[in-house]
Amino acid sequence: MFILIDYHINKHHQTIGKNLLFDSAFYFLNIVFSSALTLFILYEINLLLNQFALNYSPKFLTELSPALEIIFGLLMIDFLFYWSHRLKHKINLLWKFHTIHHYSGTLSFLSRNHPLDLIPMKILSLVPMAVLSSSFKSLAITYLIYNLYQFFLHSNSNISLGPLNHILVSPKYHRIHHLVDSKYANKNFASFFSFYDLFFNTQLMPKRNTAYNKMQTGVHGLKHENFRSLKLIDLPRAFLQQVMLKIPKE
């Protein structure tokens, strides 16, 4: 579905195939390293707590229905993600790895990320839930929902959720955060619940008639990524350069 959204919107864009191929390489790298490692750590924590009969779950959480426990988990994960995301934009060492996520000149549902950018963020935002969660099943479902929503969120579209933008982050809402203009860089950090941006004064609601998908994404001060000038044979070299954080400046 996400492939169709990106393809339909970008079918006249000459670089869409190369861009998806490039992002697929990063996605595979993250599946192998960050996602697998994160799930393993969460499973081991949950298993360890059960093995020693340790239960740190608040009473109200153990009495919640599975659906409400998942909603609570999404609220907690996005709250922790929001603050880890803000730190990535404030601390130079973290920003070096997070730059890869913002550098892409064309957003895609695969959401390019450096593995060393994702692993700390996922552990920070998910480990508390592994400790508090009453079951690994509800934790895994919460993790799956959150990650699937990131596919939708990063699709290269101008999709808005209308009044729901005040509750949930839409692709149009999140795209503002990726625009190359530096005035947008410190806005819209949330990745699921948009009201966190409202609470912490980082919200910029999308204007109804503004086509943000026509505005350039990227990083201010870095050379614009141009897949049009790259041949397929050059993609592996460009991929390794980004993994090694070698991004040319303007």
N, C-alpha and C positions, 0 to 999 in steps of 0.2 A: 504493500500500500504506500509506504513512504517513498519507495523507488518511483512509483507512478506519479506521486505528488511532485517530486523534484524534476522528473523527466518532463511532465506536462508543462511546468512553469518555465523550464530552461531548454525546451526542445529545439529552440533556434540558437542556443548558445553553443558556440563551436568547441568550448572546452569542457562541457559537462561530462563526457566520457572519461577524459584524462583525470578530471577532478575526482570523480567517483572511484576510479581505479587507485588513485593516490590515497584517498581517504580510507579505502578498503584495506590497504596495507597497514595503515595505522590502527584500524579497527581490529584486524587480525592480531596484531602485536599486543593490543590491549586485552583481547580475549584470552590470549595465551598467558600473559603476565598479570595484569592488574585484576581482571575480573576473577580469574581462577584462584589467584592468591587471596583475594578478599573473601571469596566464598569459603575457601579452606579455613582461613583464620576465624571467620564467624562460626563455622561449623564446630571447630575445635573448642572455641570458647563456650558455646552452648553445650557441647558434649561434656566438657570439664565441669561446668556448673551442675549439670544433671548427675554426673558420676559421684560428686561429693555432696549431692543433695543440697546444693546452695541455691537459694532463691532470693534474688534481690528485687524481684518484681513488687511494686507497691500493691497493696491489697486491691485498690480500685482497678488496677490494670489486669489482674488475674480474674476479675469478675466481669470484664468486658466481653462482649460477643466477639467472635473472630473478625467481623467486618469493622467494628469500632476499634479493635486493637490495631488493625492495619491502618486506619485513618490516623490514629494516634502516632503510629510509627512514621507515617508520611510527614506529619507535622514536625516530629522531632528530627527526622533526617534532614528535612529542608531547612529547619532552623540552624542546625549544625553546619549544613552545607553553605548556607548564606554567609555565615561568619568565616568559614574556611575560605570561601570564594573572595571575600573582601580582603582577607590577609594576603591572598595571592597577588592582589593588585597593589598592596602596600609594601610587601617585603621583597626586595630585589631578587634574592635567591629563588623564592617561590615563583616570582614573575617570569624568570628566565624559562622555566618549564611550561608555565601557563601561556606564554607567548604563542606557542605552537597552536593552541586552541583558537586564538584570535587572529592568527596570521593568514588563515585561509581567505582568499579573495572571493570565494563563492561558498556560502554555507551549504551544507548537505546534511541529510538525516543521520549520517554516520558520525558527525561531530568529532572531527579530528582532535586527538589529545595525545600528549606525550605520556608514556606509562608512569614516569616518575612524578607526573602532575596528578594522575588519578589515584595512585595507591594511597598516599597519605590522606587525601580528601575522603576516600571511601572508608578507610579504616576509622578516621576521626568521626565521620557522620554515622557509621553503622555499628561500631563496637558498643556504644551505649545501649543500642537496641538489642544487641546480642545478649547483653547482661540483663536487661530488664524484661525481654520478651519471654512469654511463658512457653513458647514452642518454636523450634527451628522452622517449622512449616509456615507459620504466620510471618516470620522474619523473611523467609525466602520469597514469599508472595509480595511482601512490601518492597523488597529489593527489586523484584521483577517489574512491578508496576512503575516504580520510580525510574528505572532505566528505560523502559519502553516509552515513557512520557518524554524522555530526552530526545528520542528519535523524532517525535512529532515537533517538539520545541525547536529543533535545529533544522527543520526542513526549510528549504530556500523559498519561503512563501510569504505572503502578506496576510495570512489567515489571522483573523481576530475573533475573540470569543464574545465580543459585545460587552454587555453588562457583567459577564462572568470574568472579564479582565480584572475586576476588582478583587477576585478570589483566586483565580488560576492564571498562570503565566501562559500566554499564547505565543506562537511564532513571531507575530508582529511585535508584541511586547518585548520579547527577548532579543529580537534582531537589533533593537535600539542599542543594546549593550555591546553589540559587535561592530557598530559603525566606526569607520576610521576616524571621524571627527572626534578629537579628544574631549569635547564637551559632553559626549555621551558615555565615555569610558567608565565613569564611576556612577552609573545609573543601572537600575534593574538587575541586581545581583541574584535575586531569587530564581529558582529553577523549577518550582512547582506551585507554591502559594505566593501570589503577588503581594499579599498584604504585609509580608515581612518587609518589603521595600517601603511600604507606607509607614510602618511602625518605626523604622530606623532611618527615615528621611532620605532614601535613595531612589524614590520612585519617579519615573517620568512616563505618564500614561500616553500611549500612542494616540495621535490625532486621527479622527475618522477618515479624512480625505487625503491623508499623506501616504504615498506609496514608498514605505521604507525599504521595500525589496528592490527599489531602483537605486538606492543609495549605496555607496561603496563600503564594503566591510574590510577590515584589516587592522593594522597597528600603525598608529601615527609615528612617523620617523623611520619606518622600515620600508625597504623597497617593495613595491606592490608585486604580489605573486602573479605571474603571467604564464598560464599553462599553454596559451596559444603559441608562444615561441618555443615551447619544449617539444621535442620529439619523444615518442614512446621509449626509445632506447635511453633517453636522458632521465626518465622518471626514477629508476633505482638510485642514481647518484643524488638527485634532489631529495629523495626520501632519506638517505643516510645523512645528508647535510642537516636536515631538520631534526633527526634523532640526536645528532651531535650538537644541536642548538647553534648551528652556523647559518644565521640568517643575515643576508646583506642589508645594510642600511642605505637610506636614500642618498 
